Amino acid sequence: MSDHLKHECGIAMVRLLKPLEYYQKKYGTSFYGIQKMYLLLEKQHNRGQDGAGFASIKMDVKPGTRYISRVRSNKTQPIQDIFKQINNRINGLIQENPDKKNDLDW
């Protein structure tokens, strides 16, 4: 990737103001925030960006607990690559702990 990197950025933000139980009941999934972020990033697609990133921040966590995670990509299809990584991680965790799939506190 020897092309000049441009600093043209777009930012999308989703803040879930209600507990995950609300989204599970209303939309049938606790992954509502991830789905919304995918749609927002797709709307910003094709605006000259060379890559994309996704960060999630947990609020009100115990000290010493991981509260931020991020995924970045500069591949040809960065949005698809990011959500492929996210979905692979979620699916892997669900396969390891199938009984926790609907446990919102987990």
Phi, psi and omega per residue, in radians:
M1 nan 1.451 -3.089
S2 -1.703 0.002 3.115
D3 -1.205 2.699 3.103
H4 -1.178 2.244 3.100
L5 -1.413 2.216 3.111
K6 -1.579 2.648 3.131
H7 -1.872 0.928 3.070
E8 -1.784 1.891 -3.030
C9 -2.006 2.581 2.969
G10 -2.159 2.488 -3.122
I11 -2.178 2.358 3.038
A12 -2.181 2.454 -3.109
M13 -2.398 2.389 3.034
V14 -2.186 2.188 3.050
R15 -2.110 2.072 3.137
L16 -1.461 1.974 -3.074
L17 -1.545 -0.259 -3.121
K18 -1.899 2.812 3.109
P19 -1.148 2.750 -3.119
L20 -1.033 -0.471 3.110
E21 -1.020 -0.647 3.126
Y22 -1.071 -0.826 -3.107
Y23 -1.220 -0.597 3.087
Q24 -1.108 -0.767 -3.103
K25 -1.269 -0.802 -3.054
K26 -1.327 -0.738 -3.038
Y27 -1.903 -0.083 3.095
G28 1.393 0.145 3.123
T29 -2.660 2.537 3.054
S30 -1.546 0.002 3.125
F31 -1.694 0.433 -3.134
Y32 -0.988 -0.749 -3.123
G33 -1.088 -0.711 3.122
I34 -1.156 -0.732 3.131
Q35 -1.124 -0.720 3.111
K36 -1.123 -0.714 -3.141
M37 -1.127 -0.659 3.091
Y38 -1.035 -0.803 3.139
L39 -1.097 -0.730 3.135
L40 -1.129 -0.730 3.124
L41 -1.173 -0.639 3.095
E42 -1.118 -0.617 3.115
K43 -1.167 -0.472 3.110
Q44 -1.577 -0.039 -3.096
H45 -1.066 2.672 3.095
N46 1.112 0.729 3.065
R47 -2.040 0.452 3.067
G48 1.593 0.051 3.139
Q49 -1.305 2.521 3.100
D50 -1.617 -0.141 -3.111
G51 -2.863 -3.069 3.137
A52 -2.657 2.875 3.120
G53 -2.615 2.803 -3.126
F54 -2.446 2.262 3.065
A55 -2.262 2.484 3.049
S56 -2.205 2.447 -3.098
I57 -2.214 2.227 3.081
K58 -1.586 2.466 3.130
M59 -1.791 2.670 3.051
D60 0.976 0.876 3.103
V61 -1.724 2.783 3.117
K62 -1.212 2.561 3.090
P63 -0.994 2.419 -3.134
G64 1.538 -0.091 3.135
T65 -1.622 2.456 3.114
R66 -1.106 2.221 -3.085
Y67 -2.112 -0.156 -3.140
I68 -2.334 2.445 3.016
S69 -2.444 2.652 -3.108
R70 -2.523 2.688 3.084
V71 -2.374 2.327 3.134
R72 -2.292 2.694 3.107
S73 -2.689 2.498 3.011
N74 -2.197 0.477 3.116
K75 -1.300 3.116 -3.117
T76 -1.047 -0.712 3.098
Q77 -2.046 1.333 -2.995
P78 -1.129 -0.635 -3.116
I79 -1.147 -0.801 3.111
Q80 -1.108 -0.677 3.132
D81 -1.126 -0.743 3.132
I82 -1.067 -0.869 -3.083
F83 -1.282 -0.413 3.000
K84 -1.147 -0.766 3.105
Q85 -1.096 -0.767 -3.137
I86 -1.109 -0.846 -3.120
N87 -1.132 -0.659 3.093
N88 -1.085 -0.717 3.134
R89 -1.163 -0.785 3.127
I90 -1.086 -0.822 -3.126
N91 -1.111 -0.654 3.087
G92 -1.106 -0.747 3.118
L93 -1.155 -0.663 3.122
I94 -1.193 -0.656 3.096
Q95 -1.136 -0.646 3.112
E96 -1.252 -0.537 -3.081
N97 -2.334 1.183 -3.055
P98 -1.090 -0.472 -3.141
D99 -1.266 -0.261 -3.101
K100 -1.673 0.046 -3.046
K101 -0.946 -0.722 -3.106
N102 -1.791 0.175 3.115
D103 -1.480 1.796 -3.052
L104 -1.239 -0.388 3.115
D105 -1.383 -0.299 -3.110
W106 -1.299 nan nan
